[in-house]
Amino acid sequence: MMGPYRADDDYDYLFKVVLIGDSGVGKSNLLSRFTRNEFSLESKSTIGVEFATRSIQVDDKIVKAQIWDTAGQERYRAITSAYYRGAVGALLVYDVTRHVTFENVERWLKELRGHTDSNIVIMLVGNKADLRHLRAVSVEDAKAFSERENNFFMETSALESLNVDNAFTDVLTQIIESSARKAL
């Protein structure tokens, strides 16, 4: 995908994207699937903050995404303002098999909006869509919520690698488009 003459550190845009949502919804696996194409069933809870990068091509631009992943547990909440600083995109993740993680999306959204620029691109992500027989949150409910809140929405499976690239790429594409609109 990369042209033959582009060095690894050669990019047109660098965007910080944050992953937020309850503990155990699969944020770390979305990050590792997108940045390293890896998935681990034995994933441990994230302690503190981690980030990873991946460069992708959007139209004729190379976009380097710096994706930040945090512990969903309450006790790490002190990191919030530094964690959100400079973020231009967010994936707000819930687990389609655990309704409570979807109920908490509203609180995460409030926190996100309290700490970021109003132009931030937000994608609501229903993860673990491969567990069809355990579904507890309907696509319709999630879609309705994201439309009401003016967010994008997608279901993913980090396990099956379903829509993971699409979710991140869509967010990055929207960020480019909204920064182009701002420039006008």
C-alpha positions in Angstrom: 0.0 0.0 0.0 2.8 2.4 0.8 4.7 3.9 -2.1 8.3 2.8 -2.6 9.8 6.1 -1.6 8.0 6.8 1.6 10.0 6.4 4.8 8.2 5.1 7.9 8.2 8.5 9.6 6.9 10.2 6.4 3.2 11.1 6.8 0.8 13.9 6.0 -1.2 13.8 9.1 -0.8 12.6 12.7 -4.0 12.1 14.5 -4.6 11.0 18.1 -7.6 8.7 18.5 -8.7 7.5 21.9 -10.5 4.3 22.8 -13.0 4.6 25.7 -15.7 2.4 27.2 -16.1 0.0 30.1 -13.5 -2.6 31.1 -13.7 -5.8 29.2 -15.5 -4.6 26.1 -12.4 -5.4 23.9 -10.7 -2.0 23.5 -7.2 -3.5 23.7 -8.0 -6.2 21.2 -9.4 -3.6 18.8 -6.1 -1.7 19.2 -3.9 -4.8 18.7 -6.0 -6.0 15.8 -5.8 -2.7 14.0 -2.1 -1.9 14.7 -0.6 -5.4 14.7 -3.3 -7.7 13.4 -3.2 -9.7 16.6 -5.9 -10.9 18.9 -5.6 -12.5 22.3 -8.3 -14.4 24.1 -6.3 -14.2 27.3 -6.1 -10.5 27.3 -5.4 -9.0 30.7 -6.9 -5.7 31.9 -5.0 -2.7 30.7 -3.3 -0.9 33.6 -3.0 2.8 33.0 -2.5 3.9 29.4 -1.0 2.3 26.3 -0.8 3.5 22.8 0.2 2.1 19.4 0.4 3.6 15.9 -0.4 2.6 12.4 -0.1 4.5 9.2 -2.8 4.1 6.5 -3.5 5.7 3.2 -6.6 7.8 2.9 -7.1 9.1 -0.6 -3.6 10.4 -1.5 -2.6 11.2 2.1 -0.7 9.1 4.5 -2.3 9.3 7.9 -0.4 8.2 11.0 -2.9 7.2 13.7 -1.8 7.3 17.3 -4.4 5.2 19.1 -4.6 5.4 22.9 -6.1 2.7 25.0 -7.0 3.1 28.7 -8.1 1.0 31.5 -11.9 1.1 31.7 -11.8 0.8 35.5 -12.9 3.7 37.6 -9.8 3.8 39.7 -7.8 5.1 36.7 -10.0 8.0 36.1 -7.4 10.5 37.2 -5.7 10.2 33.8 -8.7 11.6 32.0 -7.6 15.1 31.0 -4.1 14.1 29.8 -5.5 11.1 28.1 -8.0 13.1 26.1 -5.7 16.0 25.3 -5.2 16.5 21.6 -7.6 13.7 20.6 -9.4 14.4 17.4 -11.2 11.1 17.2 -12.7 8.5 19.6 -14.0 5.0 19.4 -16.6 4.6 22.2 -16.8 0.9 22.6 -19.4 -1.3 24.2 -19.9 -5.1 24.2 -23.0 -6.2 22.3 -23.4 -9.1 24.7 -23.4 -7.0 27.9 -26.3 -4.4 28.0 -24.8 -2.6 31.0 -21.7 -1.6 28.8 -24.1 0.0 26.4 -26.0 1.8 29.2 -22.7 3.3 30.3 -22.0 4.7 26.8 -23.9 7.9 27.8 -21.6 8.6 30.7 -18.5 8.0 28.6 -19.8 10.3 26.0 -20.5 13.0 28.6 -16.9 12.6 29.9 -15.5 12.6 26.4 -17.3 15.8 25.4 -16.3 17.5 28.6 -12.6 16.9 27.8 -12.3 17.4 24.1 -13.0 19.8 21.3 -16.5 19.9 20.0 -15.3 18.9 16.5 -14.0 15.5 17.7 -15.2 12.6 15.5 -16.9 9.9 17.6 -17.7 6.4 16.4 -19.9 4.2 18.6 -18.5 0.7 18.3 -20.5 -2.4 19.3 -17.7 -5.0 19.7 -17.9 -8.8 20.0 -20.5 -9.0 17.2 -19.3 -12.6 16.5 -21.1 -13.7 19.6 -24.5 -13.6 17.8 -26.3 -16.1 20.1 -25.4 -13.9 23.2 -26.5 -10.5 21.7 -28.1 -8.2 24.3 -28.0 -4.9 22.4 -29.8 -4.6 19.1 -28.3 -2.8 16.1 -31.4 -0.7 16.0 -31.0 0.6 19.6 -27.3 1.4 19.0 -28.1 3.1 15.7 -30.8 5.2 17.2 -28.6 6.3 20.0 -25.7 7.3 17.7 -28.1 9.2 15.4 -29.5 11.0 18.3 -26.0 12.0 19.5 -24.7 12.7 16.0 -22.1 10.0 16.1 -21.1 7.4 13.7 -21.8 3.7 14.4 -20.4 0.4 13.5 -20.4 -3.2 14.9 -17.0 -5.0 15.0 -15.5 -8.2 16.0 -11.8 -8.0 17.0 -11.8 -11.8 17.1 -13.0 -12.3 13.5 -11.3 -9.1 12.4 -14.7 -7.8 11.2 -15.0 -4.1 10.5 -12.0 -3.2 12.7 -10.0 -1.6 9.9 -13.2 0.0 8.7 -14.0 1.6 12.1 -10.6 3.2 12.4 -10.3 4.2 8.8 -13.8 5.8 8.8 -12.9 7.8 11.8 -9.6 9.0 10.3 -11.4 9.8 7.0 -14.0 11.8 8.8 -11.3 13.7 10.8 -9.6 14.7 7.5 -12.9 15.8 6.0 -13.8 17.8 9.1 -10.4 19.5 9.3 -10.7 20.4 5.6 -14.1 21.9 6.3 -12.6 23.9 9.2 -9.8 25.2 6.9 -12.5 26.6 4.5 
